[in-house]
Amino acid sequence: MKHITVRHVLILLLLAVSLGVIGTLKRSGHTDRKAGLYAAGAAALSAQQWDKAILCFETLVKLDPNYRNVNGRLNEARYLAGLAYLEAGDLDRAIAELGQVFSAYEDAEVALAQTLDSCIVYVPAGEFLMGSDAGDIDERPQRRVYLDAFEIDRYEVTNVQYRQFLLATDHDAPQRWPDRYVHKLPDRDPDWHDTMYPLGEAMYPVVGVNWQDATDYCAWVGKRLPTEAEWEKAARGTDGRVYSWGDAWDASKANVREAGIGYTQPVGSYSAGASPYGAVDMTGNAWEWVADLYDRQYYPYAPDRNPQGPPSGTGERILRGGAWDSSPDHARVSYRNATHCFGPNFRAGFRCARFPTTR
């Protein structure tokens, strides 16, 4: 065994000191970087450079989520950015930012709901192919139908929007049939509690609403339910396509049974499946109420110009688009589902329509 000399001891001491200095420098460097990011984010926020402020604070959160009040500053940047984008008419970016901070700012929830209500797509006047000769008997015959121009919501109405409706009115909250879907949702509480939607589901489509609930909400925001013909044209365009994105089935473009999720997803999660006019989730996620009564034999005698549905029927109303547990066949945009319109339906939501205000 070699003897440890004074020289060895000095070398070890120098090495220890060097390592300590390096560690101190690294810590100092990290501290300087964090301070620099915080200062840059604050400066960008003051200069209304929203993207730069958000990037600085997001980077700092990843480095040290407990550094000063960085999470609060990040929320502030997103909140102010959302309001600025809303004022500028950039609704998609407003939704993206406000959707992350609405729980931290009381008025952000209202702004988010109003922004979503403003997200509409325009469908021009003209003919389209409605129905399907290859579909069920109530989809036949496929025919050309003329519709006046209209606008329809880009997204299904969300929980955060519906909550504003409940707070402003005496309307009952969404419901579900007792124990009907418990086996499908063992790990979550899908129920509303008073006027509060299920935890974490602000941007999910409101479901558990009946046809009258949907009608009342649309009227409250100055809109209406789309007719069945309007819904189908908004979903498929003028070329008679089978699904909102085209003729070929693609389970990655819609929240349906094959996705394996077993529950609704936030609106807009499947933007690749958007319709020709930019409406999303018209295939899958939640069934959507439309205005019309149901008559299995309606198509052969339906008018070919602005059809409004049969004047009378069994009391059933029509649902379109399929839901999170639908098969590819039921998710076709020409498929017609019908059910009684008085009870809540955990699969059913809606979107609103209106005639163009300016164009």
C-alpha positions as CSV (number, residue, x, y, z in Angstrom):
1,M,0.0,0.0,0.0
2,K,1.3,3.4,-1.0
3,H,2.0,6.0,1.7
4,I,-0.2,9.1,1.6
5,T,2.1,12.0,1.5
6,V,1.5,15.7,2.2
7,R,1.5,16.2,-1.6
8,H,-1.3,13.7,-2.0
9,V,-3.3,15.5,0.7
10,L,-2.8,18.9,-0.9
11,I,-3.9,17.5,-4.3
12,L,-7.1,16.1,-2.7
13,L,-7.8,19.3,-0.9
14,L,-7.3,21.3,-4.1
15,L,-9.6,18.9,-6.0
16,A,-12.3,19.2,-3.3
17,V,-12.0,23.0,-3.4
18,S,-12.2,22.9,-7.2
19,L,-15.3,20.8,-7.2
20,G,-16.9,23.1,-4.6
21,V,-16.1,26.1,-6.8
22,I,-17.5,24.4,-9.9
23,G,-20.7,23.5,-8.0
24,T,-21.0,27.0,-6.7
25,L,-20.6,28.4,-10.2
26,K,-23.2,26.0,-11.6
27,R,-25.6,27.0,-8.9
28,S,-24.8,30.6,-9.5
29,G,-25.3,30.0,-13.2
30,H,-28.7,28.4,-12.6
31,T,-29.7,31.2,-10.3
32,D,-28.6,33.8,-12.9
33,R,-30.5,32.0,-15.7
34,K,-33.6,31.8,-13.6
35,A,-33.4,35.5,-12.6
36,G,-32.8,36.4,-16.2
37,L,-35.8,34.4,-17.4
38,Y,-38.0,36.0,-14.8
39,A,-36.8,39.5,-15.6
40,A,-37.2,38.9,-19.4
41,G,-40.7,37.5,-18.9
42,A,-41.7,40.5,-16.7
43,A,-40.3,42.9,-19.3
44,A,-42.1,41.1,-22.1
45,L,-45.3,41.2,-20.2
46,S,-45.0,45.0,-19.6
47,A,-44.3,45.4,-23.4
48,Q,-47.4,43.3,-24.2
49,Q,-45.2,40.7,-26.0
50,W,-47.4,37.9,-24.9
51,D,-45.7,35.0,-26.7
52,K,-42.3,35.9,-25.4
53,A,-43.6,36.4,-21.8
54,I,-45.3,33.0,-21.9
55,L,-42.2,31.3,-23.3
56,C,-40.0,32.8,-20.6
57,F,-42.3,31.9,-17.7
58,E,-43.0,28.4,-19.1
59,T,-39.2,27.7,-19.4
60,L,-38.7,28.9,-15.8
61,V,-41.5,26.7,-14.5
62,K,-39.7,23.7,-16.0
63,L,-36.4,24.8,-14.4
64,D,-37.9,25.6,-11.0
65,P,-41.7,25.7,-10.5
66,N,-41.2,27.2,-7.0
67,Y,-39.1,30.1,-8.1
68,R,-40.7,33.2,-6.7
69,N,-44.3,33.5,-8.0
70,V,-43.5,32.2,-11.5
71,N,-46.8,30.2,-11.8
72,G,-48.8,33.2,-11.0
73,R,-46.9,35.3,-13.6
74,L,-47.4,32.6,-16.2
75,N,-51.1,32.6,-15.5
76,E,-51.2,36.4,-15.7
77,A,-49.4,36.3,-19.1
78,R,-51.8,33.8,-20.5
79,Y,-54.8,35.7,-19.1
80,L,-53.8,39.0,-20.6
81,A,-52.8,37.3,-23.8
82,G,-56.2,35.7,-24.0
83,L,-58.0,39.0,-23.5
84,A,-55.8,40.6,-26.1
85,Y,-56.4,37.9,-28.7
86,L,-60.1,38.1,-28.0
87,E,-60.1,41.9,-28.6
88,A,-58.1,41.3,-31.8
89,G,-60.6,38.7,-33.0
90,D,-58.1,35.8,-32.9
91,L,-60.6,33.5,-31.2
92,D,-58.6,30.3,-31.5
93,R,-55.6,31.8,-29.6
94,A,-57.9,33.4,-27.1
95,I,-59.5,30.0,-26.4
96,A,-56.0,28.4,-26.1
97,E,-54.8,30.8,-23.5
98,L,-58.0,31.5,-21.5
99,G,-58.8,27.8,-21.4
100,Q,-55.7,27.3,-19.3
101,V,-56.3,30.0,-16.7
102,F,-60.1,30.4,-16.3
103,S,-60.0,28.8,-12.9
104,A,-57.5,31.4,-11.7
105,Y,-59.4,34.5,-12.9
106,E,-63.1,34.9,-12.2
107,D,-63.8,36.9,-15.4
108,A,-61.7,34.6,-17.6
109,E,-64.4,31.9,-17.4
110,V,-67.0,34.4,-18.7
111,A,-64.6,35.6,-21.4
112,L,-63.8,31.9,-22.4
113,A,-67.5,31.1,-22.7
114,Q,-68.2,34.2,-24.8
115,T,-65.3,33.4,-27.0
116,L,-66.5,29.9,-27.6
117,D,-70.0,31.3,-28.4
118,S,-68.4,33.5,-31.0
119,C,-66.6,30.7,-32.8
120,I,-68.8,30.0,-35.8
121,V,-68.3,28.9,-39.4
122,Y,-70.1,30.2,-42.4
123,V,-71.9,27.8,-44.8
124,P,-72.8,29.5,-48.1
125,A,-76.1,29.1,-49.8
126,G,-76.5,26.4,-52.4
127,E,-77.2,22.7,-53.0
128,F,-75.6,19.7,-51.4
129,L,-76.1,16.0,-51.5
130,M,-78.3,14.9,-48.5
131,G,-78.9,11.3,-47.4
132,S,-77.4,8.1,-48.6
133,D,-78.7,5.4,-51.0
134,A,-76.2,3.0,-49.3
135,G,-77.4,3.8,-45.8
136,D,-80.5,2.8,-43.8
137,I,-83.9,3.1,-45.2
138,D,-84.6,6.4,-43.5
139,E,-81.6,8.0,-45.2
140,R,-83.0,7.2,-48.7
141,P,-83.2,8.5,-51.3
142,Q,-80.1,10.6,-51.5
143,R,-81.1,13.9,-53.1
144,R,-80.0,17.4,-53.9
145,V,-81.2,19.9,-51.3
146,Y,-80.9,23.7,-51.5
147,L,-80.2,25.6,-48.3
148,D,-80.0,29.3,-47.7
149,A,-76.7,30.5,-46.1
150,F,-76.3,30.0,-42.4
151,E,-73.7,29.9,-39.6
152,I,-73.1,27.1,-37.2
153,D,-70.9,26.7,-34.1
154,R,-67.4,25.5,-34.8
155,Y,-67.5,23.5,-31.6
156,E,-70.1,21.6,-29.6
157,V,-71.4,23.7,-26.8
158,T,-69.1,23.2,-23.8
159,N,-69.7,22.9,-20.1
160,V,-68.1,26.3,-19.4
161,Q,-70.6,27.9,-21.8
162,Y,-73.6,26.0,-20.4
163,R,-72.6,27.0,-16.8
164,Q,-73.0,30.7,-17.8
165,F,-76.5,29.8,-19.0
166,L,-77.3,28.2,-15.6
167,L,-76.0,31.1,-13.6
168,A,-78.1,33.5,-15.6
169,T,-81.3,31.5,-15.5
170,D,-83.2,29.1,-13.3
171,H,-82.6,26.2,-15.7
172,D,-81.9,22.8,-14.3
173,A,-78.3,21.5,-14.6
174,P,-77.6,18.5,-16.9
175,Q,-78.6,15.1,-15.6
176,R,-78.0,11.5,-16.4
177,W,-80.1,8.5,-15.9
178,P,-79.3,7.0,-12.4
179,D,-76.7,4.2,-12.7
180,R,-77.1,4.1,-16.4
181,Y,-73.4,4.6,-17.2
182,V,-71.7,3.8,-14.0
183,H,-70.0,0.7,-15.4
184,K,-68.5,2.8,-18.2
185,L,-67.1,5.4,-16.0
186,P,-65.7,3.7,-12.8
187,D,-62.9,6.3,-12.2
188,R,-64.7,9.6,-12.6
189,D,-67.7,11.6,-11.4
190,P,-69.5,12.7,-14.6
191,D,-72.3,14.6,-12.7
192,W,-72.9,18.3,-12.4
193,H,-73.2,19.5,-8.8
194,D,-75.6,22.5,-8.6
195,T,-74.2,24.8,-11.3
196,M,-70.7,23.3,-11.4
197,Y,-69.7,21.0,-14.2
198,P,-67.5,17.9,-13.5
199,L,-64.1,18.7,-12.3
200,G,-61.6,19.5,-15.0
201,E,-64.2,19.4,-17.8
202,A,-64.7,23.0,-18.7
203,M,-63.8,22.4,-22.4
204,Y,-65.7,19.2,-22.7
205,P,-69.1,19.2,-24.6
206,V,-72.0,19.5,-22.3
207,V,-74.0,16.3,-22.3
208,G,-76.9,15.0,-20.2
209,V,-79.2,17.6,-21.8
210,N,-82.5,17.0,-23.5
211,W,-83.8,18.6,-26.7
212,Q,-85.6,21.4,-24.8
213,D,-82.5,22.2,-22.8
214,A,-80.5,22.6,-26.0
215,T,-83.3,24.7,-27.6
216,D,-83.4,27.0,-24.5
217,Y,-79.6,27.5,-24.5
218,C,-79.5,28.4,-28.2
219,A,-82.3,30.9,-27.7
220,W,-80.5,32.4,-24.7
221,V,-77.4,33.1,-26.8
222,G,-79.4,34.5,-29.7
223,K,-79.2,31.4,-31.9
224,R,-81.2,28.3,-32.6
225,L,-80.7,24.6,-33.1
226,P,-79.7,23.8,-36.7
227,T,-82.2,21.9,-38.9
228,E,-81.2,18.4,-39.8
229,A,-80.4,19.5,-43.3
230,E,-78.2,22.4,-42.1
231,W,-76.3,20.1,-39.7
232,E,-75.7,17.5,-42.5
233,K,-74.4,20.2,-45.0
234,A,-72.1,21.7,-42.4
235,A,-70.7,18.2,-41.7
236,R,-70.2,16.9,-45.2
237,G,-70.0,19.9,-47.6
238,T,-71.4,19.5,-51.1
239,D,-69.7,16.3,-52.3
240,G,-71.8,13.7,-50.4
241,R,-68.8,12.5,-48.4
242,V,-69.4,9.7,-45.8
243,Y,-67.6,11.3,-42.9
244,S,-66.7,14.9,-42.1
245,W,-63.2,14.5,-43.4
246,G,-63.9,12.3,-46.5
247,D,-65.1,8.9,-47.6
248,A,-62.4,6.7,-46.0
249,W,-62.9,5.7,-42.4
250,D,-60.1,6.9,-40.1
251,A,-60.5,6.3,-36.3
252,S,-57.7,8.7,-35.5
253,K,-59.8,11.6,-36.7
254,A,-62.8,11.2,-34.3
255,N,-63.6,10.2,-30.7
256,V,-65.5,7.0,-31.4
257,R,-65.6,3.5,-30.0
258,E,-62.4,2.5,-31.9
259,A,-60.5,5.3,-30.1
260,G,-60.9,3.3,-26.9
261,I,-61.3,6.4,-24.7
262,G,-64.8,5.6,-23.5
263,Y,-65.7,9.2,-22.7
264,T,-66.0,12.6,-24.3
265,Q,-62.9,14.7,-25.0
266,P,-62.3,18.5,-25.0
267,V,-63.9,20.1,-28.1
268,G,-61.4,20.5,-30.9
269,S,-59.3,17.6,-29.9
270,Y,-59.7,16.0,-33.3
271,S,-59.1,19.0,-35.6
272,A,-57.9,16.7,-38.4
273,G,-61.4,15.4,-38.7
274,A,-62.9,18.9,-39.3
275,S,-65.6,19.4,-41.9
276,P,-65.1,21.2,-45.2
277,Y,-66.3,24.4,-43.5
278,G,-64.1,24.0,-40.4
279,A,-66.6,22.6,-37.9
280,V,-65.0,20.0,-35.6
281,D,-66.3,17.0,-33.8
282,M,-69.2,16.5,-36.2
283,T,-68.1,12.9,-36.3
284,G,-68.0,11.4,-32.9
285,N,-67.5,12.8,-29.3
286,A,-71.2,13.5,-28.6
287,W,-74.5,13.0,-30.4
288,E,-76.0,16.4,-31.3
289,W,-79.6,17.4,-31.1
290,V,-81.1,19.1,-34.2
291,A,-84.4,21.0,-34.5
292,D,-86.4,18.4,-36.5
293,L,-89.0,15.9,-35.5
294,Y,-88.3,12.4,-36.7
295,D,-90.3,10.6,-39.4
296,R,-88.7,7.4,-40.8
297,Q,-90.4,8.0,-44.1
298,Y,-89.7,11.7,-44.4
299,Y,-87.1,11.9,-47.1
300,P,-89.2,10.7,-50.1
301,Y,-91.7,13.6,-49.6
302,A,-89.4,16.2,-48.0
303,P,-89.0,19.5,-49.9
304,D,-85.8,20.0,-51.7
305,R,-85.4,23.6,-50.5
306,N,-84.8,24.5,-46.9
307,P,-86.5,21.4,-45.4
308,Q,-87.6,21.9,-41.8
309,G,-88.6,18.4,-40.9
310,P,-92.0,16.8,-40.8
311,P,-94.9,18.9,-39.3
312,S,-95.7,16.1,-36.8
313,G,-94.4,12.8,-35.6
314,T,-94.1,10.4,-32.7
315,G,-92.4,13.0,-30.4
316,E,-88.9,11.7,-31.2
317,R,-86.2,14.3,-32.1
318,I,-83.2,13.7,-34.2
319,L,-79.6,13.2,-33.1
320,R,-76.7,13.4,-35.5
321,G,-73.0,12.7,-35.7
322,G,-72.3,9.8,-33.4
323,A,-70.6,9.8,-30.0
324,W,-67.6,8.4,-28.1
325,D,-69.1,4.9,-28.1
326,S,-70.4,4.9,-31.7
327,S,-69.4,2.5,-34.5
328,P,-68.2,3.7,-37.9
329,D,-71.6,3.1,-39.3
330,H,-73.4,5.2,-36.7
331,A,-70.7,8.0,-37.1
332,R,-71.6,8.5,-40.8
333,V,-72.7,12.1,-41.3
334,S,-75.9,10.9,-43.1
335,Y,-76.9,8.5,-40.3
336,R,-80.1,9.5,-38.5
337,N,-80.5,8.6,-34.8
338,A,-83.8,9.5,-33.0
339,T,-85.0,9.3,-29.5
340,H,-87.5,10.7,-27.1
341,C,-86.6,14.3,-26.4
342,F,-87.7,14.7,-22.8
343,G,-85.1,12.7,-20.8
344,P,-81.4,13.4,-20.3
345,N,-79.0,11.6,-22.5
346,F,-75.4,11.1,-21.3
347,R,-74.2,10.8,-24.9
348,A,-76.1,13.8,-26.3
349,G,-75.0,17.4,-26.7
350,F,-75.6,20.1,-29.3
351,R,-74.3,23.0,-31.2
352,C,-76.1,26.2,-32.3
353,A,-76.8,27.8,-35.6
354,R,-78.2,31.1,-36.9
355,F,-78.8,33.0,-40.1
356,P,-75.8,35.2,-41.0
357,T,-75.8,38.5,-39.2
358,T,-73.4,40.1,-41.8
359,R,-71.8,38.7,-44.9
